[in-house]
Amino acid sequence: MEEQLKLLVALQDLDLMIKETQDTDTSSEMKQMGFKLEGVAELQAARAALAKRIKPQLLNRYERLSKSYGRAVVPVTSNLCLGCFVTLPTSYLSLNTKHALLQCENCGRILYFA
């Protein structure tokens, strides 16, 4: 997997963790289960540091997609985009290289092959 793609996946994970801690319903459930929700500032600092390592054009695309869909980077399994569940063209299999950043033709999400 390309370095930029790995960074995007990590950024998405951090964004989801931050979102869960800031959501009142989810955070109250997590507190009831015994999780401590401290360290949000550290998560946000790690997110900022990680975002600096991503190319600005790619980061902008990620931000737009995450606002629209929640998950901007999704895996492909059995030639199926797991964001919108549309079968991808067979030509995507030949494009599956470590250097290609692909996006779904249907939903536009950034794809990686699992």
Residue, then its C-alpha position, 0 to 999 in steps of 0.5 A: m500500500e502506498e505511503q500516502l494511502k497508509l497515512l489516509v487510513a491512519l487519519q481516518d482512524l484518528d478522525l473516527m476516534i475523535k468523533e466518537t469521543q465528542d459525540t455525547d451518546t457514544s461517549s456516555e455509552m463508552k463511559q458506562m462501559g468503563f472507558k476513560l475518554e481522556g486524551v482528546a487533545e493528544l488525538q487532535a495533535a496527532r491528527a494535525a501532525l499526520a495531516k501535515r504529512i499528507k499532500p495538500q491536494l489529497l488531504n482536501r479530497y479526503e476532507r470533502l469525502s469524509k464530510s459527505y460520507g463519514r468514511a472516505v477511504v474504503p477497502v475493495t473486496s471481491n472487486l466490490c467497493l465497500g463504501c457503496f457496494v458497487t462492483l468495480p470494473t475489471s480494469y481496476l484489478s490491473l490498476n491494483t498497484k502499490h503506486a495507484l490511488l484509485q477512487c470508486e467510479n460510483c461514490g468517489r471514495i478513495l479505494y484500497f485493496a484488502 
